[in-house]
Amino acid sequence: MTKFRPCIDLHSGQVKQIVGGTLSDVSSDLKTNYVSKLPADHYAGLYQKHDLRGGHVVKLGPGNDDAAKEALSTWPGGLQVAGGITDENAQYWIDQGAEKVIITSFLFPEGKFSQERLERVLAALGGDRSKLVLDLSCRRKDDTWFVAMNRWQTITEMEINQESISFLEPYCSEFLIHAADVEGLQQGVDEDLVAKLAKWCTIPVTYAGGARHLQDLEKVHVSSQGKVDLTIGSALDIFGGSGVTFDECASPPSNIPKLASQEHQSHLQTVNPVHFSCYTGIKEATDILQVSRRLIQLHPRQHHEFDWFLNSVLSHRTFAKPQDEAHRVCFKRMVMHDHPGYTGSEGDPENGPAVAASIFTAVIVYAAFFVFCAFQAYLHIRASRGGAISLS
């Protein structure tokens, strides 16, 4: 399931949202979407409050160390840090409270990848790859992508493809990939890149760049089959954006709280144990209405094929108005979109053809049984009318 990964981008000691492709040594070239009046530790505290782990603090250039330390000390072990990481300071930033360090430019002296430097960084972390994230932020060239370094201004010789991903995976625990060409523009995510990353990567990967509203979270989920997480920056209301609110990202439908009512849990188990697990994601309070409404906005099509089951379950006296309608709508959406609480899995069966064959075999068996029963009924009717054939 694709998750929202928050960020704290620092430039000149302030939290900012910047058009990624304009970062350079020439200050007049810089295009800024938002400059926050709040310190970095405010955002760290906000992310901690919502338990949004895996967010990254990115130091864009010099003068950001103090702000980064404040954020890390606010939520020790909850955030990752990037910007100027080398073999000499990697462990230092872990000691400052970073869950992981994120590294790019140090690995590409003069734009050429150095395996020796990568091994030095890993050695500095005690060989613990769980503390290392490789930032393969990139720029697009036709239908290919190349790693970009030095605030995304220098294109390296490393192409992001299956070969390079497979080579780097043993050295790190996850990848962070900014699509620098669309970073900060709020013009949509690079779905081609997202789909490729899902195909190539076997470890966690976070994509950033171009997200503009909550629907992009679903687009990434669909394009990557839930394998790629998404960072949303400039579009967020907490960064001056209007495309999506932080609360929507912090509490998406996939993170619906569990039932508070033991009475409801007990009843649902007796109604249908097979479907009980899907209800453990439903809360009886009114906030389920907000989640349901958001799901309906994302998926306006109406599907009535599940109403027979929902109505029978929700007719129980423990579901009082208006909660029953909220539960009904939410559960329908969970079923329609293969929520893992309902399906028991986020992926396809391990052996799809075998599962399909079993299903079709069962259909044929049931069809044959139906024909047999119908024929027996026909013989019985014929015998009761004095026909030549009798069942006795």
TAFEN-V243468 format. One record per residue. N is the residue number from 0. RES is the residue in three letters. PHI is phi in radians with two decimals (999 if undefined). Layout:
n=N res=RES phi=PHI
n=N res=RES phi=PHI
This chain:
n=0 res=MET phi=999
n=1 res=THR phi=-1.11
n=2 res=LYS phi=-1.99
n=3 res=PHE phi=-1.45
n=4 res=ARG phi=-1.95
n=5 res=PRO phi=-1.38
n=6 res=CYS phi=-2.51
n=7 res=ILE phi=-2.34
n=8 res=ASP phi=-1.59
n=9 res=LEU phi=-1.95
n=10 res=HIS phi=-2.47
n=11 res=SER phi=0.96
n=12 res=GLY phi=1.43
n=13 res=GLN phi=-2.02
n=14 res=VAL phi=-1.38
n=15 res=LYS phi=-2.39
n=16 res=GLN phi=-2.07
n=17 res=ILE phi=-2.13
n=18 res=VAL phi=-1.25
n=19 res=GLY phi=-0.94
n=20 res=GLY phi=-1.23
n=21 res=THR phi=-1.75
n=22 res=LEU phi=-1.20
n=23 res=SER phi=-2.84
n=24 res=ASP phi=-1.36
n=25 res=VAL phi=-1.67
n=26 res=SER phi=-1.08
n=27 res=SER phi=-1.21
n=28 res=ASP phi=-1.42
n=29 res=LEU phi=-1.24
n=30 res=LYS phi=-1.98
n=31 res=THR phi=-1.97
n=32 res=ASN phi=-1.46
n=33 res=TYR phi=-2.84
n=34 res=VAL phi=-2.15
n=35 res=SER phi=-1.42
n=36 res=LYS phi=-1.53
n=37 res=LEU phi=-1.71
n=38 res=PRO phi=-1.32
n=39 res=ALA phi=-1.08
n=40 res=ASP phi=-1.18
n=41 res=HIS phi=-1.09
n=42 res=TYR phi=-1.22
n=43 res=ALA phi=-1.07
n=44 res=GLY phi=-1.14
n=45 res=LEU phi=-1.12
n=46 res=TYR phi=-1.17
n=47 res=GLN phi=-1.13
n=48 res=LYS phi=-1.01
n=49 res=HIS phi=-1.72
n=50 res=ASP phi=0.94
n=51 res=LEU phi=-1.62
n=52 res=ARG phi=-1.33
n=53 res=GLY phi=1.52
n=54 res=GLY phi=-1.27
n=55 res=HIS phi=-2.15
n=56 res=VAL phi=-1.73
n=57 res=VAL phi=-1.94
n=58 res=LYS phi=-1.59
n=59 res=LEU phi=-1.64
n=60 res=GLY phi=1.64
n=61 res=PRO phi=-1.33
n=62 res=GLY phi=1.43
n=63 res=ASN phi=-2.09
n=64 res=ASP phi=-1.08
n=65 res=ASP phi=-1.10
n=66 res=ALA phi=-1.12
n=67 res=ALA phi=-1.13
n=68 res=LYS phi=-1.10
n=69 res=GLU phi=-1.09
n=70 res=ALA phi=-1.15
n=71 res=LEU phi=-1.16
n=72 res=SER phi=-1.25
n=73 res=THR phi=-1.23
n=74 res=TRP phi=-2.36
n=75 res=PRO phi=-1.05
n=76 res=GLY phi=1.36
n=77 res=GLY phi=-1.87
n=78 res=LEU phi=-2.25
n=79 res=GLN phi=-1.79
n=80 res=VAL phi=-2.28
n=81 res=ALA phi=-2.38
n=82 res=GLY phi=1.96
n=83 res=GLY phi=1.26
n=84 res=ILE phi=-1.37
n=85 res=THR phi=-2.36
n=86 res=ASP phi=-1.19
n=87 res=GLU phi=-1.44
n=88 res=ASN phi=-2.13
n=89 res=ALA phi=-1.03
n=90 res=GLN phi=-1.18
n=91 res=TYR phi=-1.02
n=92 res=TRP phi=-1.26
n=93 res=ILE phi=-1.11
n=94 res=ASP phi=-1.14
n=95 res=GLN phi=-1.38
n=96 res=GLY phi=2.06
n=97 res=ALA phi=-1.24
n=98 res=GLU phi=-1.19
n=99 res=LYS phi=-2.56
n=100 res=VAL phi=-1.86
n=101 res=ILE phi=-1.98
n=102 res=ILE phi=-2.37
n=103 res=THR phi=-2.44
n=104 res=SER phi=-0.97
n=105 res=PHE phi=-1.03
n=106 res=LEU phi=-1.43
n=107 res=PHE phi=-2.24
n=108 res=PRO phi=-1.09
n=109 res=GLU phi=0.99
n=110 res=GLY phi=1.41
n=111 res=LYS phi=-2.01
n=112 res=PHE phi=-1.14
n=113 res=SER phi=-2.10
n=114 res=GLN phi=-1.15
n=115 res=GLU phi=-1.08
n=116 res=ARG phi=-1.18
n=117 res=LEU phi=-1.07
n=118 res=GLU phi=-1.17
n=119 res=ARG phi=-1.17
n=120 res=VAL phi=-1.10
n=121 res=LEU phi=-1.11
n=122 res=ALA phi=-1.13
n=123 res=ALA phi=-1.12
n=124 res=LEU phi=-1.65
n=125 res=GLY phi=1.25
n=126 res=GLY phi=1.30
n=127 res=ASP phi=-1.57
n=128 res=ARG phi=-1.18
n=129 res=SER phi=-1.19
n=130 res=LYS phi=-1.69
n=131 res=LEU phi=-2.07
n=132 res=VAL phi=-2.08
n=133 res=LEU phi=-1.72
n=134 res=ASP phi=-1.59
n=135 res=LEU phi=-1.87
n=136 res=SER phi=-0.96
n=137 res=CYS phi=-2.52
n=138 res=ARG phi=-2.15
n=139 res=ARG phi=-1.59
n=140 res=LYS phi=-2.24
n=141 res=ASP phi=1.00
n=142 res=ASP phi=-1.82
n=143 res=THR phi=-2.24
n=144 res=TRP phi=-2.30
n=145 res=PHE phi=-2.13
n=146 res=VAL phi=-1.06
n=147 res=ALA phi=-2.02
n=148 res=MET phi=-2.20
n=149 res=ASN phi=0.89
n=150 res=ARG phi=1.01
n=151 res=TRP phi=1.22
n=152 res=GLN phi=-1.67
n=153 res=THR phi=-1.88
n=154 res=ILE phi=-1.51
n=155 res=THR phi=-1.51
n=156 res=GLU phi=-1.52
n=157 res=MET phi=-1.53
n=158 res=GLU phi=-1.50
n=159 res=ILE phi=-1.47
n=160 res=ASN phi=-2.69
n=161 res=GLN phi=-1.04
n=162 res=GLU phi=-1.13
n=163 res=SER phi=-1.21
n=164 res=ILE phi=-1.09
n=165 res=SER phi=-1.10
n=166 res=PHE phi=-1.21
n=167 res=LEU phi=-1.48
n=168 res=GLU phi=-0.95
n=169 res=PRO phi=-1.13
n=170 res=TYR phi=-1.67
n=171 res=CYS phi=-2.47
n=172 res=SER phi=-1.79
n=173 res=GLU phi=-2.90
n=174 res=PHE phi=-2.05
n=175 res=LEU phi=-2.09
n=176 res=ILE phi=-2.32
n=177 res=HIS phi=-1.58
n=178 res=ALA phi=-1.49
n=179 res=ALA phi=-1.07
n=180 res=ASP phi=-1.19
n=181 res=VAL phi=-2.03
n=182 res=GLU phi=-1.04
n=183 res=GLY phi=1.45
n=184 res=LEU phi=-1.52
n=185 res=GLN phi=0.96
n=186 res=GLN phi=-2.03
n=187 res=GLY phi=1.86
n=188 res=VAL phi=-1.38
n=189 res=ASP phi=-1.48
n=190 res=GLU phi=-1.15
n=191 res=ASP phi=-1.10
n=192 res=LEU phi=-1.14
n=193 res=VAL phi=-1.03
n=194 res=ALA phi=-1.12
n=195 res=LYS phi=-1.15
n=196 res=LEU phi=-1.07
n=197 res=ALA phi=-1.10
n=198 res=LYS phi=-1.30
n=199 res=TRP phi=-1.50
n=200 res=CYS phi=-1.60
n=201 res=THR phi=-1.97
n=202 res=ILE phi=-2.03
n=203 res=PRO phi=-0.98
n=204 res=VAL phi=-2.50
n=205 res=THR phi=-2.03
n=206 res=TYR phi=-1.81
n=207 res=ALA phi=-2.41
n=208 res=GLY phi=2.32
n=209 res=GLY phi=1.55
n=210 res=ALA phi=-1.09
n=211 res=ARG phi=-2.26
n=212 res=HIS phi=-2.77
n=213 res=LEU phi=-1.12
n=214 res=GLN phi=-1.07
n=215 res=ASP phi=-1.15
n=216 res=LEU phi=-1.10
n=217 res=GLU phi=-1.27
n=218 res=LYS phi=-1.04
n=219 res=VAL phi=-1.14
n=220 res=HIS phi=-1.06
n=221 res=VAL phi=-1.21
n=222 res=SER phi=-1.11
n=223 res=SER phi=-1.83
n=224 res=GLN phi=0.98
n=225 res=GLY phi=1.37
n=226 res=LYS phi=-1.60
n=227 res=VAL phi=-2.04
n=228 res=ASP phi=-1.54
n=229 res=LEU phi=-2.28
n=230 res=THR phi=-1.79
n=231 res=ILE phi=-2.02
n=232 res=GLY phi=-2.06
n=233 res=SER phi=-1.06
n=234 res=ALA phi=-1.34
n=235 res=LEU phi=-1.25
n=236 res=ASP phi=-1.12
n=237 res=ILE phi=-1.25
n=238 res=PHE phi=-2.02
n=239 res=GLY phi=1.44
n=240 res=GLY phi=-1.46
n=241 res=SER phi=-2.21
n=242 res=GLY phi=-1.38
n=243 res=VAL phi=-2.75
n=244 res=THR phi=-1.60
n=245 res=PHE phi=-1.08
n=246 res=ASP phi=-1.07
n=247 res=GLU phi=-1.13
n=248 res=CYS phi=-1.30
n=249 res=ALA phi=-1.28
n=250 res=SER phi=-2.29
n=251 res=PRO phi=-1.24
n=252 res=PRO phi=-0.96
n=253 res=SER phi=-1.24
n=254 res=ASN phi=-1.98
n=255 res=ILE phi=-1.10
n=256 res=PRO phi=-1.09
n=257 res=LYS phi=-1.35
n=258 res=LEU phi=-1.02
n=259 res=ALA phi=-1.60
n=260 res=SER phi=-1.55
n=261 res=GLN phi=-1.17
n=262 res=GLU phi=-1.08
n=263 res=HIS phi=-1.13
n=264 res=GLN phi=-1.06
n=265 res=SER phi=-1.08
n=266 res=HIS phi=-1.11
n=267 res=LEU phi=-1.13
n=268 res=GLN phi=-1.13
n=269 res=THR phi=-1.37
n=270 res=VAL phi=-1.18
n=271 res=ASN phi=-2.83
n=272 res=PRO phi=-1.00
n=273 res=VAL phi=-1.12
n=274 res=HIS phi=-1.70
n=275 res=PHE phi=-1.09
n=276 res=SER phi=-1.04
n=277 res=CYS phi=-1.20
n=278 res=TYR phi=-1.40
n=279 res=THR phi=-1.18
n=280 res=GLY phi=-1.65
n=281 res=ILE phi=-1.90
n=282 res=LYS phi=-1.80
n=283 res=GLU phi=-1.48
n=284 res=ALA phi=-1.31
n=285 res=THR phi=-1.24
n=286 res=ASP phi=-1.18
n=287 res=ILE phi=-1.15
n=288 res=LEU phi=-1.10
n=289 res=GLN phi=-1.12
n=290 res=VAL phi=-1.10
n=291 res=SER phi=-1.10
n=292 res=ARG phi=-1.09
n=293 res=ARG phi=-1.17
n=294 res=LEU phi=-1.11
n=295 res=ILE phi=-1.15
n=296 res=GLN phi=-1.09
n=297 res=LEU phi=-1.29
n=298 res=HIS phi=-2.31
n=299 res=PRO phi=-1.23
n=300 res=ARG phi=-1.14
n=301 res=GLN phi=-1.74
n=302 res=HIS phi=-2.15
n=303 res=HIS phi=-1.87
n=304 res=GLU phi=-1.19
n=305 res=PHE phi=-1.76
n=306 res=ASP phi=-1.08
n=307 res=TRP phi=-1.04
n=308 res=PHE phi=-1.29
n=309 res=LEU phi=-1.07
n=310 res=ASN phi=-1.12
n=311 res=SER phi=-1.18
n=312 res=VAL phi=-1.27
n=313 res=LEU phi=-1.36
n=314 res=SER phi=-1.35
n=315 res=HIS phi=-1.09
n=316 res=ARG phi=-1.10
n=317 res=THR phi=-1.28
n=318 res=PHE phi=-1.71
n=319 res=ALA phi=-1.59
n=320 res=LYS phi=-1.13
n=321 res=PRO phi=-1.62
n=322 res=GLN phi=-1.11
n=323 res=ASP phi=-1.08
n=324 res=GLU phi=-1.16
n=325 res=ALA phi=-1.10
n=326 res=HIS phi=-1.09
n=327 res=ARG phi=-1.08
n=328 res=VAL phi=-1.12
n=329 res=CYS phi=-1.12
n=330 res=PHE phi=-1.13
n=331 res=LYS phi=-1.02
n=332 res=ARG phi=-1.16
n=333 res=MET phi=-1.10
n=334 res=VAL phi=-1.21
n=335 res=MET phi=-1.03
n=336 res=HIS phi=-1.96
n=337 res=ASP phi=0.93
n=338 res=HIS phi=-1.00
n=339 res=PRO phi=-1.04
n=340 res=GLY phi=-1.14
n=341 res=TYR phi=-1.58
n=342 res=THR phi=-1.45
n=343 res=GLY phi=1.43
n=344 res=SER phi=-2.79
n=345 res=GLU phi=-1.79
n=346 res=GLY phi=-2.15
n=347 res=ASP phi=-1.37
n=348 res=PRO phi=-1.04
n=349 res=GLU phi=-1.10
n=350 res=ASN phi=-2.19
n=351 res=GLY phi=-0.99
n=352 res=PRO phi=-1.02
n=353 res=ALA phi=-1.17
n=354 res=VAL phi=-1.11
n=355 res=ALA phi=-1.09
n=356 res=ALA phi=-1.09
n=357 res=SER phi=-1.11
n=358 res=ILE phi=-1.14
n=359 res=PHE phi=-1.14
n=360 res=THR phi=-1.09
n=361 res=ALA phi=-1.09
n=362 res=VAL phi=-1.09
n=363 res=ILE phi=-1.12
n=364 res=VAL phi=-1.08
n=365 res=TYR phi=-1.14
n=366 res=ALA phi=-1.12
n=367 res=ALA phi=-1.11
n=368 res=PHE phi=-1.12
n=369 res=PHE phi=-1.11
n=370 res=VAL phi=-1.09
n=371 res=PHE phi=-1.07
n=372 res=CYS phi=-1.12
n=373 res=ALA phi=-1.11
n=374 res=PHE phi=-1.16
n=375 res=GLN phi=-1.10
n=376 res=ALA phi=-1.11
n=377 res=TYR phi=-1.08
n=378 res=LEU phi=-1.10
n=379 res=HIS phi=-1.13
n=380 res=ILE phi=-1.13
n=381 res=ARG phi=-1.12
n=382 res=ALA phi=-1.16
n=383 res=SER phi=-1.18
n=384 res=ARG phi=-1.66
n=385 res=GLY phi=1.49
n=386 res=GLY phi=-1.25
n=387 res=ALA phi=-1.31
n=388 res=ILE phi=-1.79
n=389 res=SER phi=-2.21
n=390 res=LEU phi=-1.49
n=391 res=SER phi=-1.43
